[in-house]
Amino acid sequence: MGKFDGALLISDFDDTLLRTSAAVWSGQELPEIPAYNLERIRYWIDNGGRFALASGRVWISFVHFLPMVPTNAPCGTGNGAAIIDPATGDNLFLHPLPDSIGAVLEDLERLHLTCACELYRADNGSDVIRPNDLTRNHAHISRYTFREITRFEESRPPFLKALFEGQPEELQALQQYMVAQPWYADYEAFFSSDTLLELIARGANKGTMAVKLAELCGVSLEHTYCIGDNANDLPMLEQARIAFAPSNAVPAILESGAVILCDCMEGAVGQAIDYLDNLY
């Protein structure tokens, strides 16, 4: 019997386990994951705990990071669009965008957008309209390639999510437009950083993902803990018995009632495990 048997810790990746936002802006290589995070994750796993990553990233922009992180549970990707067995890459759960996404994207194009729109396909491909420096930097640090297209009809559904990459002002206006449309009842739009606006199927969020991950791991929500830093993490934090956040989290997270820890690069995930170590 391990100290943490029957407990699950779900962690966001970007700017929670490792700061990545600066690299997306600059195109530079990512820093290393803080050693304290890795040390404490191993301690958690060695003592019976389950550790899962839950990312807004889809599999192709995430798979290269998995060998760097000790995990012993399925991985949530695309916010809540997919849960994947990290050992095989097989989908354990899928919640793609609705069939109406084609009409939705046509509607959005009438706004004469200047931001990039990246479509992540369920077959693990990526197609992009108007790729920009953020798109290229994101692909570079995540080690995947995308295909540039000029019209959405050139891509192949089903899609796990659409990612809009650009300046915060344009993306904020775009989100406001989306929320006001009748079709939005089938969708959710939120920021995963100030330059990345995510569009997913209604209910395909990290909250749903956290519940499903706990179910797959055979863990009750009474023993499920989550840590995240950005708006897309809020649904996941709301499902946790105890929610954690690094001090670099956005205001909505800092004001959510989560336990606030140190900066992500100072080992916030490790500090969350220290907290749980005292609890158990």
Protein Blocks (a to p, Z undefined) as FASTA:
>chain_A
ZZkgoiacdddfehplpcfklmmmnopacddddfklmmmmmmmmmnopacddddfbdfkl
mmmmmmmpccfbdcdeehlmpccdfknopafbdcdddfklmmmmmmmmmnopabdcdddd
fkopacdehiafklmmmmmmnopacdddfbfklpccddfbdcddddfklmmmmmmmmmmp
mklmmpccddfbfkbccdddehiafklmmmmmmmmnopafklcccddfbfklmmmmmmpm
bdcddfkbcfklmmnopacdddfklopmmmmmmmmmmmZZ
